[in-house]
Amino acid sequence: MKIKGATYEEIAAGGGGILNSAKKLQTLSEDELFERSLKRVQEIIRSGTGAVEIKSGYGLTVKKKKKKKKKKKKKKKKKINR
């Protein structure tokens, strides 16, 4: 929606935005979050993208931020297949 010119308020009113994303992330298990992220990273690599930004603030709680940091470390340890 943002790319089409919608304001952040319009996006939120339509059920999107950061708070919606945060709610969805909070329902995922650590393993499910990792697997979904891994698929996206593999797709990014195949498309030739050279950098990825990871947003840690979406957790909105200390517990959720720790979960995301742990997932990030796990990704670094696991070999990402192209």
Secondary structure as the mmCIF struct_conf table of DSSP 4:
data_model
#
loop_
_struct_conf.conf_type_id
_struct_conf.id
_struct_conf.beg_label_comp_id
_struct_conf.beg_label_asym_id
_struct_conf.beg_label_seq_id
_struct_conf.end_label_comp_id
_struct_conf.end_label_asym_id
_struct_conf.end_label_seq_id
HELX_RH_3T_P HELX_RH_3T_P1 LYS A 2 LYS A 4
TURN_TY1_P TURN_TY1_P1 GLY A 5 GLY A 5
HELX_RH_AL_P HELX_RH_AL_P1 TYR A 8 ALA A 13
TURN_TY1_P TURN_TY1_P2 GLY A 14 GLY A 15
BEND BEND1 GLY A 17 GLY A 17
HELX_RH_AL_P HELX_RH_AL_P2 ILE A 18 GLN A 26
TURN_TY1_P TURN_TY1_P3 THR A 27 THR A 27
BEND BEND2 LEU A 28 LEU A 28
HELX_RH_AL_P HELX_RH_AL_P3 GLU A 30 SER A 47
TURN_TY1_P TURN_TY1_P4 GLY A 48 GLY A 48
HELX_RH_3T_P HELX_RH_3T_P2 GLY A 57 GLY A 59
BEND BEND3 THR A 61 THR A 61
HELX_RH_AL_P HELX_RH_AL_P4 VAL A 62 LYS A 77
BEND BEND4 LYS A 78 LYS A 78
#
